[in-house]
Amino acid sequence: MITFDISQWRAWAPGLDTPADWQAWALGSLSPQRDGPAPDVSFLPALQRRRLSHLARMAFAVGWPLAEGRGALPLVFVSRHGETPKTFSMLSELATQQPLSPTQFSLSVHNAVVGLWSILRGETSEMTALAAAGDGFEHGVLEAAALLAEGAAAVLLIVTEELPAEAYRPWIDDVPFAYAVGLLLTPGQQWRLTAQPASSARPAQLPHALSWLQATLQGRETLTHSWKRRAWNWQRQP
């Protein structure tokens, strides 16, 4: 069992930007758009914004406000699929024997977002990029909790996915819409997370980060996420 507080959160999806939007979504009165423009990252200079992919813009949009005013802040970045539209585009170029852009390649690797975060914020704290399976959200929380246990005053967790290229969609069925969720974890007893073996798993209807956010905004105090043979039990203390 691990315990921690979630001091602040931010989330973004096409058509869902403010906490009020997400509250309406959790209550079923507002739906996200299937696709849409990237979020606003005008807090960055134009030259820096140009280097950010759609995925990176989503991560920065939710993470930057949570990091403002803080000193050293470790980061855990989680994405199961990563830069699939960008990598598909490069694979298509290879298939037609077109030259690849070294810059595009360097920005497509899984830890590119944390590298850009470190550069643009001048952040030298520990950073981790995870590519886990359907329960990557919980693995990210475990990583963040381990950093708290080592003495970090706070840890930023960012979970994000974008819609895959059309060619991938028959195989990638766990991204209902592009989204990013940012959590600021601090030491405390507000949340308890435990894991146990499960003989059978009933997959969550939403990606785990969105499922957790929905349950939290609905006021639920317990939640179980199953993935393969693991069951993750969330409990919020009253």
PLY file of the C-alpha trace (Angstrom):
ply
format ascii 1.0
element vertex 238
property float x
property float y
property float z
element edge 237
property int vertex1
property int vertex2
end_header
0.00 0.00 0.00
1.17 3.51 -0.76
-0.32 6.76 0.49
-0.09 10.28 -0.88
-2.00 13.51 -1.40
-3.05 14.93 -4.74
-2.74 18.64 -4.11
-3.79 19.88 -7.55
-4.89 18.52 -10.89
-5.30 19.76 -14.44
-6.76 18.07 -17.50
-7.26 18.87 -21.17
-9.10 17.33 -24.10
-10.64 18.90 -27.21
-13.62 20.87 -25.91
-12.74 20.21 -22.25
-10.37 22.79 -20.83
-11.56 24.20 -17.51
-12.38 22.37 -14.25
-16.03 23.27 -14.86
-15.89 21.56 -18.26
-14.48 18.39 -16.69
-17.06 18.47 -13.92
-19.80 18.63 -16.55
-18.15 15.76 -18.43
-17.99 13.64 -15.27
-21.71 14.22 -14.72
-22.54 13.33 -18.34
-23.67 16.76 -19.50
-20.70 17.60 -21.74
-18.84 15.43 -24.22
-15.34 15.93 -25.60
-14.74 16.40 -29.27
-13.34 13.44 -31.15
-10.53 15.61 -32.43
-9.57 19.25 -32.38
-6.76 21.79 -32.29
-3.90 21.56 -29.82
-4.25 23.34 -26.47
-3.08 26.89 -25.91
0.56 27.09 -24.80
0.98 30.82 -25.36
2.85 31.03 -22.06
5.86 29.85 -24.09
7.72 32.04 -26.58
6.76 31.39 -30.20
10.13 29.93 -31.13
9.84 27.36 -28.33
6.22 26.53 -29.16
7.19 25.60 -32.71
9.20 22.62 -31.49
6.33 21.09 -29.54
4.27 18.29 -31.06
0.56 17.94 -30.35
1.38 15.42 -27.61
3.98 17.73 -26.06
1.58 20.68 -26.14
-1.00 18.65 -24.25
1.58 17.66 -21.64
2.82 21.25 -21.24
-0.73 22.63 -21.06
-1.59 20.56 -17.99
1.84 20.42 -16.40
3.08 24.00 -16.66
0.42 25.59 -14.40
1.02 22.91 -11.75
4.76 23.60 -11.77
4.53 27.38 -11.63
6.10 28.93 -8.55
7.81 25.71 -7.49
11.48 24.96 -7.23
12.90 21.54 -7.97
10.04 19.33 -9.13
10.59 15.74 -10.30
8.47 14.68 -13.27
6.93 11.33 -14.20
5.63 11.26 -17.77
3.39 8.39 -18.87
2.15 7.56 -22.35
1.31 4.10 -23.58
1.47 4.89 -27.29
3.58 8.04 -27.50
4.02 9.94 -30.75
2.11 7.55 -33.00
1.02 10.14 -35.62
4.59 11.42 -35.93
6.17 7.97 -36.12
3.57 6.82 -38.65
4.40 9.83 -40.80
8.10 8.97 -40.68
7.42 5.32 -41.50
5.36 6.47 -44.48
8.28 8.59 -45.65
10.60 5.61 -45.34
8.18 3.48 -47.34
8.38 5.99 -50.20
12.17 6.34 -49.81
11.96 9.94 -48.64
14.70 11.38 -46.40
13.88 11.65 -42.72
14.25 14.81 -40.69
16.76 14.29 -37.85
14.87 16.86 -35.79
11.55 15.07 -36.25
13.15 11.77 -35.34
14.78 13.16 -32.20
11.47 14.63 -31.07
9.55 11.40 -31.67
11.33 9.25 -29.07
9.45 8.48 -25.87
11.50 10.68 -23.57
11.46 13.71 -25.90
8.74 15.42 -23.88
10.69 15.25 -20.61
13.80 16.45 -22.44
11.94 19.49 -23.78
10.42 20.08 -20.33
13.88 20.08 -18.77
15.24 22.51 -21.36
12.34 24.97 -21.41
11.95 25.08 -17.62
15.63 24.79 -16.76
14.63 21.82 -14.60
17.34 19.40 -13.49
15.33 17.22 -11.11
14.88 13.52 -11.72
12.55 12.75 -14.63
11.11 9.47 -15.83
9.27 8.56 -19.03
7.16 5.40 -18.81
5.58 3.39 -21.62
3.43 0.97 -19.65
0.36 -1.01 -20.66
-3.26 -0.24 -19.81
-2.41 0.43 -16.17
0.41 2.85 -16.91
-1.42 5.45 -14.81
-0.95 3.38 -11.68
2.65 2.60 -12.54
3.23 6.33 -12.87
1.70 6.89 -9.44
3.99 4.20 -8.00
7.02 5.91 -9.51
5.90 9.27 -8.13
5.27 7.77 -4.67
8.78 6.29 -4.68
10.21 9.75 -5.36
8.15 11.15 -2.48
9.49 8.39 -0.24
13.02 9.43 -1.20
12.36 12.94 0.07
10.82 14.89 -2.82
8.50 17.61 -1.54
6.22 17.15 -4.58
6.18 15.18 -7.83
4.45 16.08 -11.07
2.71 13.23 -12.90
1.55 13.75 -16.48
-0.42 11.13 -18.41
-1.26 11.84 -22.03
-2.35 10.14 -25.24
-3.33 11.47 -28.62
-5.51 9.87 -31.24
-3.41 7.44 -33.26
-3.03 7.58 -36.99
-6.05 6.09 -38.78
-4.04 3.03 -39.85
-3.45 2.11 -36.19
-6.99 2.48 -34.93
-8.08 -1.16 -35.48
-5.38 -2.12 -32.96
-5.33 0.88 -30.61
-8.75 0.98 -29.03
-7.98 2.57 -25.66
-7.81 6.22 -26.72
-11.39 7.51 -27.07
-10.11 11.05 -27.63
-6.88 12.97 -27.18
-6.34 13.83 -23.52
-3.82 14.86 -20.90
-4.09 14.64 -17.11
-1.64 16.29 -14.74
-1.46 15.57 -11.00
0.69 17.19 -8.33
1.45 14.53 -5.74
2.67 15.45 -2.25
3.25 13.41 0.92
0.11 12.63 2.89
-2.70 10.20 3.64
-5.45 11.50 1.34
-5.22 8.58 -1.07
-4.37 4.91 -0.64
-3.43 2.71 -3.57
-3.03 -1.04 -3.29
-2.49 -3.78 -5.86
-3.48 -7.43 -5.69
-3.56 -10.40 -8.06
-6.80 -10.84 -9.97
-7.87 -14.10 -11.57
-9.96 -12.22 -14.12
-9.99 -8.62 -15.19
-12.83 -6.45 -16.36
-11.24 -3.57 -18.25
-12.25 -0.05 -17.35
-14.50 1.69 -19.85
-12.13 4.65 -19.93
-8.34 4.93 -19.79
-7.38 4.68 -16.13
-6.38 8.31 -15.69
-9.73 9.49 -17.10
-11.63 6.87 -15.11
-9.95 8.09 -11.92
-10.73 11.73 -12.75
-14.36 10.92 -13.49
-14.78 9.01 -10.22
-13.11 11.79 -8.24
-15.32 14.50 -9.74
-18.36 12.35 -9.04
-17.37 12.26 -5.37
-16.64 8.54 -5.23
-14.27 7.41 -2.48
-13.31 3.98 -3.86
-12.39 2.76 -7.30
-10.91 -0.45 -8.71
-9.00 -0.68 -11.98
-8.23 -4.10 -13.39
-5.65 -4.89 -16.02
-4.78 -8.44 -17.03
-4.06 -10.18 -13.72
-3.73 -7.07 -11.57
-6.37 -5.16 -9.63
-5.57 -1.65 -8.42
-7.70 -0.43 -5.53
-8.04 3.28 -4.95
-9.40 4.67 -1.69
-9.83 8.31 -0.75
-9.88 9.13 2.94
-12.85 11.23 4.11
0 1
1 2
2 3
3 4
4 5
5 6
6 7
7 8
8 9
9 10
10 11
11 12
12 13
13 14
14 15
15 16
16 17
17 18
18 19
19 20
20 21
21 22
22 23
23 24
24 25
25 26
26 27
27 28
28 29
29 30
30 31
31 32
32 33
33 34
34 35
35 36
36 37
37 38
38 39
39 40
40 41
41 42
42 43
43 44
44 45
45 46
46 47
47 48
48 49
49 50
50 51
51 52
52 53
53 54
54 55
55 56
56 57
57 58
58 59
59 60
60 61
61 62
62 63
63 64
64 65
65 66
66 67
67 68
68 69
69 70
70 71
71 72
72 73
73 74
74 75
75 76
76 77
77 78
78 79
79 80
80 81
81 82
82 83
83 84
84 85
85 86
86 87
87 88
88 89
89 90
90 91
91 92
92 93
93 94
94 95
95 96
96 97
97 98
98 99
99 100
100 101
101 102
102 103
103 104
104 105
105 106
106 107
107 108
108 109
109 110
110 111
111 112
112 113
113 114
114 115
115 116
116 117
117 118
118 119
119 120
120 121
121 122
122 123
123 124
124 125
125 126
126 127
127 128
128 129
129 130
130 131
131 132
132 133
133 134
134 135
135 136
136 137
137 138
138 139
139 140
140 141
141 142
142 143
143 144
144 145
145 146
146 147
147 148
148 149
149 150
150 151
151 152
152 153
153 154
154 155
155 156
156 157
157 158
158 159
159 160
160 161
161 162
162 163
163 164
164 165
165 166
166 167
167 168
168 169
169 170
170 171
171 172
172 173
173 174
174 175
175 176
176 177
177 178
178 179
179 180
180 181
181 182
182 183
183 184
184 185
185 186
186 187
187 188
188 189
189 190
190 191
191 192
192 193
193 194
194 195
195 196
196 197
197 198
198 199
199 200
200 201
201 202
202 203
203 204
204 205
205 206
206 207
207 208
208 209
209 210
210 211
211 212
212 213
213 214
214 215
215 216
216 217
217 218
218 219
219 220
220 221
221 222
222 223
223 224
224 225
225 226
226 227
227 228
228 229
229 230
230 231
231 232
232 233
233 234
234 235
235 236
236 237
